[in-house]
Amino acid sequence: MVKLMDRRRYLAIKLVGDVSLDEMRYELSRNFRRLLGEITLAKMEPKFRELIEEKKVIILQVNHRYVDEARAVVALTKVLERGGKRGSLFVLGVSGTINKLKEKFLLQQEGR
């Protein structure tokens, strides 16, 4: 049986530094297009689902077949320098649902 709906994965991406989340989102969007190209970007279907300002985390939704490519783009967007501000990105984790992602990676950070 063929499923018509694509499966999704959610990545929690953490920002460390002085750069704002909006600047980080802009830079990630730019790098997705620049590094992967239009066709892969269309297949990946990246969407920024949530911005969690107090923890400086973005939740990104991608097609399940392109998780490795999304992680590669985040890895290649390591250091952001905008207007004298610096920041770096890293993936906290990947999950199949937003609730499990928050439970595993965001609530876990509060305990530390």
C-alpha positions as CSV (number, residue, x, y, z in Angstrom):
1,M,0.0,0.0,0.0
2,V,1.4,3.4,-1.0
3,K,1.1,6.3,1.4
4,L,0.4,9.6,-0.3
5,M,1.4,11.7,2.7
6,D,5.2,12.2,3.3
7,R,6.5,11.4,6.7
8,R,8.1,14.4,8.5
9,R,10.9,14.8,11.0
10,Y,11.5,17.7,13.3
11,L,14.9,19.1,14.1
12,A,15.6,21.2,17.2
13,I,18.3,23.7,16.2
14,K,20.0,25.7,19.0
15,L,21.7,29.1,18.6
16,V,24.6,30.0,20.8
17,G,25.7,33.6,20.6
18,D,24.4,37.2,20.1
19,V,22.6,36.7,16.8
20,S,18.8,36.9,16.9
21,L,16.6,34.0,15.9
22,D,15.2,35.9,12.9
23,E,18.7,36.4,11.6
24,M,19.5,32.8,12.1
25,R,16.3,31.8,10.3
26,Y,17.2,34.0,7.4
27,E,20.8,32.6,7.2
28,L,19.5,29.0,7.3
29,S,17.0,29.7,4.5
30,R,19.7,31.3,2.4
31,N,22.1,28.4,3.0
32,F,19.4,25.7,2.2
33,R,18.9,27.3,-1.2
34,R,22.6,27.9,-1.9
35,L,23.9,24.5,-0.7
36,L,21.1,22.2,-1.9
37,G,19.6,23.9,-4.9
38,E,16.0,24.4,-5.9
39,I,15.1,20.8,-6.7
40,T,16.4,19.3,-3.5
41,L,14.9,22.1,-1.5
42,A,11.5,21.5,-3.0
43,K,11.7,17.8,-2.2
44,M,12.9,18.5,1.3
45,E,10.0,20.9,2.1
46,P,11.7,22.7,5.0
47,K,9.4,24.7,7.3
48,F,10.2,26.6,10.4
49,R,7.5,25.4,12.8
50,E,8.4,27.2,16.0
51,L,10.8,29.9,17.4
52,I,11.4,29.5,21.1
53,E,13.0,32.8,22.0
54,E,13.8,32.2,25.7
55,K,15.9,29.0,24.8
56,K,17.1,30.3,21.4
57,V,15.8,27.2,19.6
58,I,14.1,26.8,16.2
59,I,12.1,23.7,15.3
60,L,12.5,22.8,11.7
61,Q,10.3,20.4,9.8
62,V,11.7,18.4,6.9
63,N,10.8,15.3,4.8
64,H,12.1,12.2,6.5
65,R,14.3,11.3,3.5
66,Y,16.3,14.6,3.8
67,V,17.2,14.7,7.5
68,D,20.9,14.2,6.8
69,E,20.9,17.0,4.2
70,A,19.3,19.3,6.7
71,R,21.8,18.4,9.4
72,A,24.6,19.1,6.9
73,V,23.3,22.6,6.1
74,V,23.1,23.4,9.8
75,A,26.7,22.1,10.2
76,L,27.9,24.2,7.4
77,T,26.1,27.3,8.9
78,K,28.3,27.0,12.0
79,V,29.4,30.6,12.5
80,L,27.2,33.5,11.7
81,E,28.7,37.0,11.7
82,R,26.2,39.8,11.2
83,G,26.8,43.4,12.2
84,G,29.6,42.5,14.7
85,K,27.5,39.8,16.3
86,R,28.6,36.2,16.3
87,G,26.7,33.0,16.7
88,S,26.9,29.3,16.0
89,L,24.3,26.6,15.4
90,F,24.0,22.9,16.3
91,V,21.3,20.3,16.1
92,L,20.0,19.2,19.6
93,G,18.1,16.3,18.1
94,V,15.6,14.8,15.7
95,S,12.2,13.3,16.3
96,G,9.0,12.3,14.5
97,T,6.7,14.6,16.5
98,I,7.0,18.0,17.9
99,N,5.8,16.9,21.3
100,K,8.4,14.2,21.6
101,L,11.1,16.6,20.4
102,K,10.3,19.0,23.1
103,E,10.0,16.3,25.7
104,K,13.4,14.7,24.8
105,F,15.6,17.7,24.0
106,L,14.0,20.9,25.3
107,L,12.6,19.8,28.6
108,Q,15.8,17.8,29.2
109,Q,17.8,21.0,29.0
110,E,15.8,22.6,31.8
111,G,16.9,19.8,34.2
112,R,20.6,20.5,33.5
